[in-house]
Structure formats: structure tokens, C-alpha cells
């Protein structure tokens, strides 16, 4: 049984390799040129996701770093009890070497009393420079005097990937 799985995996891997080289020969794409393009145009997106209380104190935090290129989004997904937050962050390099950073948030919120889910979405775009940190609030900023409110914030920074250290 395991031998069949390994043989199938090898067959699929070889098919992908053959397809890659066939396409590169068919369209006269030099693999080294493609790799050089990716290396020269790679962007590193660092994201710190926080949940903060009503005083702005971080009660939970997670960091991630991803490599992408201009126009290719990076997805952040947070899931909890009765809430799902999905954010797509897309950098676009502009002619003046600044970045148009587009963040699109989709939120599904439910309550313990009901199986009904409410859906909200938001999209924000902001011109930024390389290395500049910006904050995105997928739920918006909520303030309340009569109950504890928690906000989700994403601190986003885009840099050119010189080191090649992203995931």
C-alpha cells in the first residue's frame, strides 16, 4: 500500500517537472531569467496581528512574514468562537517606487444564542513607502464605555526581499 502511494507521488512529481520544463521550452522562458525576475521583484510582507483591549493594551499577538510580488495577495486568517476574519493584503508597486497597499477584510460574526452569522466586508487602500508600518483594522475601531470591547489590528510593513528569508 505504501509502495503504491510513493510510486503515485513520484509519478505526479515527475509530471509536474516535465510540464514545467515543457512550458519553459515551448514559450522560450529561461528558468534563470524567471528566477532572477522573482528575486529582483520579491517583496517581504511582515504582519503583526494583535487583539487589543479598550485601553489599547495587546492581549494577544502573532507575527508572520511572507514573500510575494506586486499584485499577489497574502492572506491572514483568524478564527475563534463565533468569529472568522480573513484579510487579503496586496501590495502594488507604483511607478514612483512607492507601494499602493490594498487590504480587504471579510468578517463573519455569530452569537452564542443563535446559529445566524452576520457578514461584513471592508477594503482600504493606502500609498506607503518601503519599510513604513501601517495599521489595518478589519473590524474597524470600536469604542464602548459600557462593556469590554476588543479590537483586531494588523500592523503591516512591506520591504524589498533582499535576504530571501521570507516563508
C-alpha positions as CSV (number, residue, x, y, z in Angstrom):
1,X,0.0,0.0,0.0
2,X,2.8,2.5,1.0
3,X,4.7,1.4,-2.2
4,X,1.8,2.4,-4.3
5,X,1.5,5.8,-2.6
6,X,5.2,6.5,-3.0
7,X,5.0,5.4,-6.7
8,X,2.0,7.6,-7.3
9,X,3.7,10.6,-5.6
10,X,6.9,10.1,-7.7
11,X,4.7,9.9,-10.9
12,X,2.9,13.1,-10.0
13,X,6.2,14.9,-9.2
14,X,7.8,13.8,-12.4
15,X,4.7,15.0,-14.3
16,X,5.0,18.5,-12.8
17,X,8.7,18.7,-13.5
18,X,8.1,17.6,-17.2
19,X,5.3,20.1,-17.5
20,X,7.5,22.9,-16.1
21,X,10.3,22.2,-18.5
22,X,8.0,21.7,-21.4
23,X,6.4,25.1,-20.9
24,X,9.8,26.8,-20.5
25,X,10.9,25.3,-23.8
26,X,7.6,25.9,-25.6
27,X,7.5,29.6,-24.5
28,X,11.2,30.2,-24.6
29,X,11.3,31.1,-21.0
30,X,14.7,30.8,-19.4
31,X,14.4,29.4,-15.9
32,X,17.3,31.5,-14.7
33,X,15.6,34.6,-16.1
34,X,12.4,33.8,-14.3
35,X,14.2,33.1,-11.1
36,X,16.2,36.4,-11.5
37,X,12.9,38.3,-12.1
38,X,11.4,36.8,-8.9
39,X,14.5,37.6,-6.9
40,X,14.6,41.2,-8.1
41,X,10.9,41.8,-7.6
42,X,10.1,39.9,-4.4
43,X,8.5,41.8,-1.6
44,X,8.5,40.7,2.0
45,X,5.3,41.5,4.0
46,X,5.7,41.5,7.7
47,X,2.4,41.3,9.6
48,X,1.9,41.6,13.4
49,X,-1.7,40.7,14.3
50,X,-2.9,41.9,17.7
51,X,-6.1,41.7,19.7
52,X,-6.2,44.8,21.9
53,X,-8.5,45.8,24.7
54,X,-10.4,49.1,25.2
55,X,-7.2,50.7,26.6
56,X,-5.1,49.7,23.6
57,X,-3.2,47.0,25.5
58,X,-2.3,44.0,23.5
59,X,-3.7,40.8,25.0
60,X,-2.7,38.5,22.1
61,X,-0.2,38.8,19.3
62,X,1.1,36.8,16.4
63,X,3.8,37.6,13.8
64,X,4.2,36.3,10.3
65,X,6.3,37.1,7.3
66,X,5.5,36.2,3.7
67,X,7.2,36.7,0.3
68,X,5.1,37.9,-2.6
69,X,5.3,40.0,-5.7
70,X,3.4,43.1,-6.8
71,X,-0.3,42.3,-7.3
72,X,-0.2,39.0,-5.5
73,X,-2.0,38.9,-2.2
74,X,-1.1,37.5,1.2
75,X,-3.9,36.0,3.3
76,X,-4.3,36.3,7.1
77,X,-7.0,34.2,8.7
78,X,-8.1,34.4,12.3
79,X,-10.8,32.0,13.6
80,X,-12.3,32.0,17.0
81,X,-15.6,31.1,18.7
82,X,-18.4,32.7,16.7
83,X,-15.9,34.8,14.6
84,X,-13.9,34.3,11.4
85,X,-11.7,37.1,10.0
86,X,-10.0,36.8,6.6
87,X,-7.8,39.6,5.3
88,X,-6.1,39.8,2.0
89,X,-3.2,42.2,1.8
90,X,-2.0,43.1,-1.7
91,X,1.0,45.4,-2.5
92,X,1.2,47.1,-5.8
93,X,4.5,48.8,-6.8
94,X,3.8,52.1,-8.4
95,X,6.0,53.9,-11.0
96,X,7.5,56.2,-8.3
97,X,8.6,53.1,-6.3
98,X,6.0,53.7,-3.6
99,X,3.5,51.0,-2.8
100,X,-0.3,51.1,-3.0
101,X,-1.2,48.7,-0.2
102,X,-4.7,47.3,-0.5
103,X,-6.2,45.5,2.5
104,X,-9.5,43.7,2.1
105,X,-11.2,42.3,5.2
106,X,-14.1,39.8,5.4
107,X,-15.7,39.1,8.8
108,X,-18.3,36.6,9.8
109,X,-19.6,37.1,13.3
110,X,-22.2,35.0,15.1
111,X,-23.6,34.8,18.7
112,X,-23.8,32.0,21.2
113,X,-27.6,32.5,21.2
114,X,-28.2,31.9,17.5
115,X,-26.7,29.9,14.6
116,X,-27.1,33.0,12.4
117,X,-23.8,34.6,11.1
118,X,-23.5,38.3,10.1
119,X,-21.1,39.1,7.2
120,X,-19.2,42.3,6.9
121,X,-16.5,43.4,4.5
122,X,-14.2,46.3,4.2
123,X,-11.5,47.4,1.8
124,X,-8.9,50.1,2.3
125,X,-6.0,51.3,0.1
126,X,-3.1,53.5,1.2
127,X,0.0,54.7,-0.6
128,X,3.1,53.8,1.6
129,X,6.8,53.8,1.2
130,X,9.1,50.7,1.6
131,X,9.6,49.9,5.3
132,X,6.7,52.1,6.5
133,X,4.4,50.5,9.1
134,X,0.6,50.9,8.7
135,X,-2.3,49.7,10.8
136,X,-5.4,48.0,9.4
137,X,-8.5,47.3,11.5
138,X,-10.6,44.6,9.7
139,X,-13.4,45.2,12.2
140,X,-13.0,48.9,12.3
141,X,-12.2,50.6,15.6
142,X,-14.9,50.0,18.2
143,X,-15.1,52.0,21.4
144,X,-17.7,51.4,24.1
145,X,-18.0,52.8,27.6
146,X,-20.4,50.2,29.0
147,X,-18.7,46.9,28.1
148,X,-15.4,45.4,27.3
149,X,-14.6,45.7,23.6
150,X,-11.6,44.1,21.8
151,X,-10.3,45.3,18.5
152,X,-8.2,43.4,16.0
153,X,-5.4,45.3,14.4
154,X,-2.9,44.3,11.8
155,X,0.4,46.1,11.6
156,X,1.7,45.7,8.1
157,X,5.2,46.5,6.7
158,X,6.4,45.9,3.1
159,X,10.1,45.7,2.2
160,X,12.0,44.5,-0.7
161,X,13.1,41.0,-0.1
162,X,16.9,41.3,-0.2
163,X,17.7,38.5,2.1
164,X,15.4,35.9,0.7
165,X,14.4,34.9,4.2
166,X,10.6,35.0,3.9
167,X,8.4,31.9,4.2
